[in-house]
């Protein structure tokens, strides 16, 4: 793979790093499914392990050898440029200092179908309309560590491949299989039921069973549904659930952060 020393920002291949929004990267010219940015050697390594391919890598001088080592094993590695240059010039290009040494423009993979993800899964998490990428990243990190087999996100949920979600998750969004639901809750429920999943919606609703009670007799396959901060789950999501589950609160606290709720609920169901 060639190492390209940059002294000017005129190279059009650098445009992937130039103040690009996540939305713009999803529509990047020359990519089949768009791009995302992988910041740090750790995240790049996890992306490569997941089978994702970089279009290029941008590095500080101190990280060039590490970038070369990571990319070297790829097929046609000589077609993936590694750009390096002065710290100040790279900061001017990206709009931030590369504290983590490198950032890679990665080709987004084609997302699997819902049915493909459910085949061998026992515990999955569904995120309904969680708009904050920080929460999405934190949820992925928690449920990845505790053992979720897959994550499904609704059409209005923030993209797990957004830069902030990837960073907060420490790259675990690249390790846990996920895909996006495309239909309404009636359609989603039909697919989940056909695959043998019991849909458990996490919400503070009258008549909800406690998480401890539910976990004590949890079905073989459970789809845990979590909603957005503040708004919670929609009426359609609650109506699609087989069981509504709550985490009892103390000291007058009404609820936990959605990422904390995901961690607590998945831990309870992980046995």
Secondary structure by P-SEA (a helix, b strand, c coil): cccccccccccccccccccccaaaaaaccccccbbbbbccaaaaaaaaaaccccccccccccaaaaaaaaaccccccccbbbbbccaaaaaaacccccccccccccccccccccccccccccbbbbbcccccaaaaaaaaaaaaaacccbbbbcccccccccaaaaaaaccccccbbbbbbcccaaaaaaaaaaabbbbbbbccccccccaaaaaaccccbbbbbbbcccccccaaaaaaccbbbbcccccccccccaaaaaaaaaaaacc
